[in-house]
Amino acid sequence: MSVPMPRAVICLHGGNRYAIPLSAVRRVTEMSYVSRVPRAPSSLLGIMNTQGRVACLIDLGPLVGLKARPARPEGKVVMLQRQKGEVGLYVSEVAGIADLPAEARDLPERQGAAHAQVDSPEGPVKLIDPEQLQRAIDNLVEA
C-alpha cells in the first residue's frame, strides 16, 4: 500500500492520467517559446523564459516510462517546487486539482516516477512519487 496523496495536480499525457502532489507544484503555465539545447537528450525539450527566469523544460513522458514526444504549443507546463534550478514539466493537458482516494495500488511494474494508481470517476490515475521525480530530473539536467 502506498502513501495516500490527498491533493494533486492531474495531468494528461500520452493517453494516461497522472497525479503530481500539489506540494511539489509551484504553478501551471502556458507554453512559451522554447529554445532547443544542442546535444541534449530528447526528453530535455529545451529552455524557456518563465516570469523572467530561465527554466529547463522536460517532457513528462520519459520520466514515467513513455517515449519522448515533441512539445505542442497547446500543451501546458507544470512548474515544480525545487531547491535548485527552475524546471517545468511539459504535459499535454492539465485537468485541474483533485482530492484523490487513499486506496492506492502499487503498479505491477514501476514506470519511472509513477509508482501507484488510484481509481477516479474519470478513470485510473497514476501517482507520481515527487522524490523519484526530482532524482530523475537531477540526473537528466546534470548529465
C-alpha positions in Angstrom: 0.0 0.0 0.0 1.4 3.4 -1.0 1.2 6.6 1.0 -2.0 8.4 0.0 -1.8 11.7 -1.9 -4.8 13.8 -0.7 -4.5 16.7 -3.2 -2.7 16.6 -6.6 -2.5 18.3 -10.0 -4.0 15.9 -12.5 -2.2 15.9 -15.9 -2.9 14.1 -19.1 0.0 12.9 -21.1 0.5 10.0 -23.6 -3.1 8.9 -23.1 -2.7 8.4 -19.4 -3.7 10.5 -16.3 -1.0 11.4 -13.8 -1.2 12.9 -10.3 1.6 15.2 -9.2 1.3 16.0 -5.4 0.2 19.6 -5.0 3.1 20.2 -2.6 5.6 19.5 -5.5 4.0 22.1 -7.9 4.8 25.8 -7.9 2.3 26.7 -10.7 0.9 25.7 -14.0 1.6 27.9 -17.0 1.2 28.1 -20.8 3.8 27.0 -23.3 6.1 29.8 -24.4 8.9 30.0 -26.9 11.3 27.0 -26.2 15.0 27.2 -27.2 16.5 23.8 -28.0 19.7 22.8 -26.2 22.3 21.3 -28.6 23.1 17.6 -27.9 20.5 17.5 -25.1 18.6 14.2 -24.6 15.2 14.1 -26.4 13.4 14.3 -23.0 15.0 17.8 -22.3 12.8 19.8 -24.7 14.9 23.0 -24.2 14.8 26.1 -22.1 12.1 28.7 -21.8 11.6 32.1 -20.1 9.1 31.9 -17.3 8.5 35.1 -15.3 11.9 36.5 -16.3 13.8 33.3 -15.2 15.3 30.6 -17.4 13.7 27.2 -16.8 14.5 23.8 -18.2 11.5 22.2 -20.0 11.3 18.4 -19.6 8.8 16.1 -21.2 7.0 14.2 -18.5 6.8 11.1 -20.8 10.3 9.6 -20.3 10.1 10.3 -16.5 7.1 7.9 -16.3 8.2 5.2 -18.8 6.9 6.7 -22.1 8.8 7.8 -25.2 9.8 11.4 -25.6 7.5 13.5 -27.8 7.9 16.9 -29.3 6.1 19.7 -27.4 3.0 21.2 -28.9 2.1 24.9 -28.4 -1.3 23.9 -26.8 0.5 21.8 -24.1 0.9 23.0 -20.6 3.9 23.4 -18.3 3.8 22.3 -14.7 6.5 24.3 -12.8 7.9 22.3 -10.0 9.0 23.4 -6.5 12.8 22.8 -6.5 15.7 23.8 -4.3 18.0 24.3 -7.3 17.1 25.4 -10.8 13.7 26.2 -12.4 12.2 23.1 -14.0 8.9 22.8 -15.9 7.3 19.5 -17.0 5.7 19.5 -20.4 2.3 17.8 -20.3 -0.5 17.5 -23.0 -3.2 18.9 -20.7 -3.8 19.8 -17.1 -7.3 18.6 -15.9 -7.1 20.5 -12.6 -6.6 19.8 -8.9 -8.3 16.8 -7.3 -8.7 15.1 -4.0 -7.5 11.5 -4.5 -8.8 8.5 -2.8 -6.5 7.0 -0.2 -6.7 3.4 -1.6 -3.7 3.3 -3.9 -2.5 0.1 -5.6 1.2 -0.3 -6.4 1.8 -0.6 -10.1 2.8 -4.2 -11.0 5.9 -2.7 -12.6 7.3 0.7 -11.6 7.0 3.2 -14.6 9.8 5.7 -13.8 8.5 8.1 -11.2 5.0 6.6 -11.4 4.7 4.1 -8.6 1.0 3.5 -7.8 -2.5 4.0 -9.2 -5.9 5.1 -7.9 -9.3 5.0 -9.5 -11.2 8.2 -10.1 -14.6 8.8 -11.8 -12.7 9.8 -15.0 -10.6 6.6 -14.9 -7.3 5.4 -13.5 -4.7 7.9 -12.3 -1.1 7.1 -11.9 0.6 8.6 -8.9 4.0 10.3 -9.3 6.5 10.0 -6.4 7.9 13.5 -6.1 11.2 12.4 -4.7 11.8 9.9 -7.5 10.7 12.6 -10.0 13.3 15.1 -8.6 16.0 12.4 -8.7 15.2 11.6 -12.4 15.2 15.3 -13.2 18.5 15.9 -11.5 20.1 13.0 -13.4 18.8 14.4 -16.6 19.7 18.1 -16.1 23.1 17.3 -14.6 24.1 14.8 -17.3 
